[in-house]
Amino acid sequence: MQRKCLLRLFSQIFLLALGVSLIAGIGLPGMRAEAAETATQEPFVIKYPNIQWFDPVYVADEKGWFAEEGLQIRWVGEIPAAQLVPSVASRSIDFANRHTPLVLTAIAGGARLKLVDAGAKTTPERPHMKYLVLPASNIQSVKDFKGKKIGINSFGACSEYVLKEYLKRNGLDKDVEFVVIPDTNQEQVLQQSLIDVGVLHSPYYEKVVKTGAGREVFNDYIVDDGISGMLPYFTHQDFIQEHPGIVRKFIKVLVRASEWTNEHHEEAGVIFAKRRGLDPTYAGSWEYYKNGIIPDDVPVQWWIDLLVREGKLKEGQIIAWNVYTNDYNPYYQPGPKP
């Protein structure tokens, strides 16, 4: 009798353990992935490019904040600006920081990308881009751009489209010549008078202005109060599905570095200059969206509408809310559903 009771007890324990295992086995894929990430002891390696413009990832890495979250940045080297989006799309790298229109056109072409952090924004004091000329240039306003050569860092992104939009509004969109020149070389090319206007990003415009090598005509805040200036971070949707906890940790650290940058612009610029081998005297940094949260559809829709006008997207081809998510941002609190 006692033996039968013991056998029955052991059978019940076995069945209970089996049931728990089965329940755990059929859990949500994201939950299983996060559990696996939590269980590992080794730092999770994130493949990340050496971004040419100011990037709080340098700050976070310098201060050891990624290590605190069990992450390790593997710097893969400098990738040309035009190749950052394709590199994430092919999963050669895990995250990147590039302007919205390039991500949108890649998604339209079939790339499984998602915006996950708002990144930098344009403000009057810290614009995304400045339009610079030589100090003695007779160019005083956009009206004087007619017939001029303008340096941009790539086609299909902010340096081309924001200026083209402003030129169109002033009846000049067909009266300029764009020349592709990396930000790092625009000052020299401007000095050689090979271009008439340079479109520079931080920290390169700081150096040109502070040394007196160039003069600002205007900046991108002049176009719709800088709504085009959101410079988001994005990753591959497969990476999100496979490593949701890692995406959360990356954004958590990124937000920490972005908020710190907003409070310590000069020091952040010095860290960036150190990491990039630049003169810290001319270091600069941008302003970042609060907690990295993409505020709403507006900064994405602005670009969708422009790309439709430019013939790069079809009407309705992309829906704004479908290309970004705040769900992996630990600081995001969704409002009540309508």
C-alpha positions in Angstrom: 0.0 0.0 0.0 2.7 2.4 0.9 4.6 1.5 -2.2 1.6 2.3 -4.4 1.2 5.7 -2.7 4.8 6.5 -3.4 4.6 5.4 -7.0 1.4 7.6 -7.4 3.2 10.6 -5.8 6.2 10.2 -8.1 4.0 10.0 -11.1 2.1 13.2 -10.1 5.4 15.0 -9.6 6.7 13.9 -13.0 3.5 14.9 -14.8 3.6 18.3 -13.0 7.2 18.9 -14.0 6.4 17.9 -17.6 3.4 20.2 -17.7 5.5 23.2 -16.5 8.2 22.4 -19.1 5.5 22.3 -21.9 4.0 25.6 -20.8 7.4 27.2 -20.8 8.2 25.7 -24.2 5.1 27.2 -25.8 5.6 30.7 -24.4 5.8 33.7 -26.6 9.0 33.8 -28.8 10.0 37.2 -27.4 9.6 36.0 -23.8 11.8 32.9 -24.6 14.4 35.1 -26.3 14.5 37.5 -23.4 14.8 34.7 -20.9 17.7 33.3 -22.9 19.4 36.7 -23.0 19.0 37.1 -19.2 20.5 33.6 -18.5 23.7 34.2 -20.5 26.8 35.5 -18.5 28.9 36.7 -21.5 28.4 40.3 -22.7 26.2 40.4 -25.8 28.2 41.8 -28.7 26.5 44.5 -30.8 28.0 45.2 -34.2 28.1 49.0 -34.6 29.7 51.4 -37.1 32.0 54.3 -36.3 29.5 57.0 -37.1 31.0 60.1 -38.7 28.7 62.6 -37.1 28.1 63.2 -33.4 26.7 60.1 -31.7 25.9 59.5 -28.0 26.9 55.8 -28.5 30.5 57.0 -28.2 29.6 58.7 -24.9 27.9 55.6 -23.5 30.9 53.4 -24.5 33.4 55.8 -23.1 31.6 55.8 -19.7 31.1 52.1 -19.6 27.3 52.2 -19.6 26.9 49.4 -22.1 29.0 47.1 -20.0 26.8 47.8 -17.0 23.9 46.4 -19.0 25.9 43.3 -20.2 26.5 44.7 -23.7 29.7 45.2 -25.6 30.0 47.4 -28.7 32.1 45.9 -31.4 33.2 48.8 -33.5 33.3 47.6 -37.1 35.0 50.6 -38.5 33.7 53.6 -40.5 31.0 52.7 -43.0 30.3 55.3 -45.8 27.1 57.2 -45.0 25.3 55.8 -48.0 26.0 52.2 -46.9 24.7 52.5 -43.3 21.1 51.6 -44.1 22.0 48.7 -46.5 24.4 47.4 -43.8 21.6 47.1 -41.2 19.3 45.7 -43.9 21.9 42.9 -44.7 22.5 42.5 -40.9 26.2 43.3 -41.3 25.7 45.6 -38.4 22.9 45.6 -35.7 22.0 49.3 -35.3 22.7 52.5 -37.1 21.9 56.2 -36.9 20.7 57.7 -40.3 18.2 60.1 -41.5 14.5 59.0 -41.9 14.1 59.2 -45.7 16.8 56.7 -46.4 15.2 54.2 -44.0 11.8 54.8 -45.5 12.9 54.2 -49.1 14.7 51.1 -48.0 11.6 49.8 -46.3 9.6 50.6 -49.5 12.2 48.4 -51.3 11.5 45.5 -49.0 14.0 46.0 -46.2 12.7 44.8 -42.8 13.8 47.8 -40.8 12.2 49.6 -37.8 12.9 53.0 -36.2 13.3 52.3 -32.4 14.7 55.6 -31.0 14.0 59.2 -32.1 17.6 60.3 -31.8 18.6 64.0 -32.4 16.3 66.8 -33.4 16.8 70.3 -34.9 16.6 73.3 -32.6 17.4 76.9 -33.4 20.5 76.7 -31.2 21.6 73.2 -32.3 20.4 72.6 -35.8 21.0 69.4 -37.7 22.6 71.2 -40.6 24.1 74.5 -41.4 24.5 76.1 -44.9 27.9 77.7 -45.0 29.8 79.9 -47.4 33.1 81.6 -47.4 33.2 84.8 -45.3 33.7 87.1 -48.4 31.0 85.3 -50.4 28.2 87.5 -51.8 25.7 84.9 -50.9 23.3 86.3 -48.3 20.1 84.3 -48.6 18.7 81.3 -50.4 17.8 83.6 -53.3 21.6 83.8 -54.0 21.9 80.1 -54.4 20.8 80.3 -58.0 23.4 78.8 -60.3 25.7 77.7 -57.4 27.4 74.5 -56.6 26.3 73.0 -53.3 28.2 70.3 -51.4 26.1 67.5 -49.8 27.2 64.3 -48.1 24.9 62.0 -50.1 21.9 62.0 -52.3 18.6 60.7 -50.9 19.0 62.1 -47.4 18.6 65.3 -45.4 21.4 67.3 -47.0 19.7 67.0 -50.4 16.0 66.9 -49.7 15.6 69.6 -47.0 17.5 72.1 -49.1 15.6 71.1 -52.2 12.3 71.6 -50.4 13.4 75.1 -49.3 14.7 75.9 -52.8 11.3 74.8 -54.3 9.5 77.1 -52.0 11.7 79.9 -53.3 11.4 78.9 -57.0 15.0 77.7 -57.3 14.9 73.9 -57.2 16.2 73.5 -60.8 18.8 76.2 -60.6 21.6 74.6 -58.4 24.1 71.9 -58.8 24.6 69.3 -56.1 28.1 67.8 -55.5 28.6 64.8 -53.2 31.4 65.5 -50.7 31.8 64.0 -47.2 31.4 66.4 -44.3 35.0 65.8 -43.4 36.2 67.3 -46.7 33.7 70.1 -47.3 35.7 72.8 -45.5 38.7 72.1 -47.7 36.7 72.0 -50.9 34.9 75.2 -49.9 38.2 76.9 -49.3 39.4 75.9 -52.7 36.2 77.4 -54.2 35.2 74.1 -55.8 31.8 74.6 -54.2 29.9 77.7 -53.3 27.9 76.4 -50.4 28.7 73.6 -47.9 25.9 71.7 -46.1 27.6 70.5 -42.9 26.5 68.5 -39.9 27.8 68.7 -36.3 30.7 68.8 -35.3 32.0 69.9 -38.7 30.0 73.1 -38.9 31.3 74.1 -35.5 34.8 74.1 -36.7 34.1 76.0 -39.8 32.2 78.7 -38.0 34.4 79.0 -34.9 37.6 79.3 -36.9 36.0 81.9 -39.2 36.6 79.7 -42.3 33.0 80.0 -43.2 29.8 82.0 -42.5 26.3 80.6 -41.8 23.6 81.7 -44.3 20.9 79.8 -42.5 20.2 76.4 -41.0 17.6 73.7 -41.4 15.3 75.0 -38.6 14.2 77.5 -41.3 12.1 74.7 -42.9 9.0 74.0 -40.9 10.7 74.7 -37.6 13.1 71.8 -38.1 10.5 69.0 -38.1 12.6 67.2 -40.7 15.6 67.0 -38.3 14.7 63.8 -36.4 17.8 61.5 -36.8 16.6 58.2 -35.6 18.2 54.9 -34.7 17.0 51.8 -36.4 17.6 48.0 -36.5 16.4 45.0 -38.4 13.0 43.5 -37.5 14.6 40.0 -37.2 17.0 41.3 -34.7 14.1 42.7 -32.6 12.4 39.3 -32.8 15.5 37.4 -31.9 16.8 39.7 -29.2 14.0 41.9 -27.8 15.7 42.3 -24.4 19.0 43.4 -26.1 17.1 46.0 -28.0 15.6 47.3 -24.7 19.0 47.4 -23.1 20.6 49.2 -26.1 17.9 51.8 -26.1 18.1 52.2 -22.3 21.8 53.0 -22.5 21.3 55.2 -25.6 18.7 57.3 -23.8 21.0 57.6 -20.8 23.8 58.9 -23.0 21.4 61.2 -25.0 19.9 62.7 -21.9 23.5 63.2 -20.5 24.5 64.9 -23.7 21.5 67.3 -23.4 22.9 68.3 -20.0 26.6 68.3 -20.9 26.9 69.3 -24.5 30.5 70.5 -24.3 31.8 67.5 -22.5 29.9 65.2 -24.8 31.5 66.9 -27.8 34.9 66.4 -26.3 34.3 62.7 -25.9 33.2 62.5 -29.5 36.2 64.4 -30.7 38.5 62.1 -28.7 36.9 59.0 -30.2 37.1 60.4 -33.7 40.5 61.9 -33.5 39.2 65.4 -33.9 40.4 68.7 -32.3 38.3 69.0 -29.1 38.5 72.8 -29.4 35.8 72.6 -32.1 33.7 69.8 -30.6 30.0 70.0 -30.9 26.8 67.9 -30.2 23.1 67.9 -31.0 20.0 68.1 -28.9 18.1 64.8 -28.4 14.4 63.9 -28.1 13.3 63.5 -24.5 14.0 59.9 -23.5 14.5 58.9 -27.1 10.7 58.6 -27.6 9.4 59.1 -31.2 6.7 61.7 -30.3 4.1 60.8 -33.0 3.7 60.3 -36.7 4.4 63.9 -37.6 8.3 63.8 -38.1 7.9 60.5 -40.1 4.9 61.7 -42.1 6.7 64.9 -43.1 9.2 62.7 -44.9 6.7 60.4 -46.4 4.8 63.4 -47.9 8.1 64.8 -49.3 9.2 61.5 -50.8 5.8 61.1 -52.5 6.2 64.6 -54.0 9.7 63.6 -55.1 8.4 60.5 -56.8 10.4 58.2 -54.5 7.3 56.7 -52.8 3.8 56.0 -54.0 0.8 57.5 -52.2 -0.1 55.1 -49.4 2.9 52.9 -49.9 4.1 53.4 -46.4 2.1 54.2 -43.3 3.9 56.3 -40.7 3.0 54.4 -37.6 4.1 51.1 -39.2 7.7 52.1 -39.6 8.6 53.0 -36.0 8.0 51.7 -32.5 8.5 52.9 -29.0 7.6 49.5 -27.5 11.2 48.7 -26.7 11.9 52.0 -25.0 11.8 51.4 -21.2 10.7 55.1 -20.7 7.8 54.9 -23.0 4.3 54.9 -21.4 1.6 54.4 -24.0 -1.5 56.6 -23.6 -5.0 55.3 -23.4 -6.4 53.9 -26.7 -9.1 55.9 -28.3 
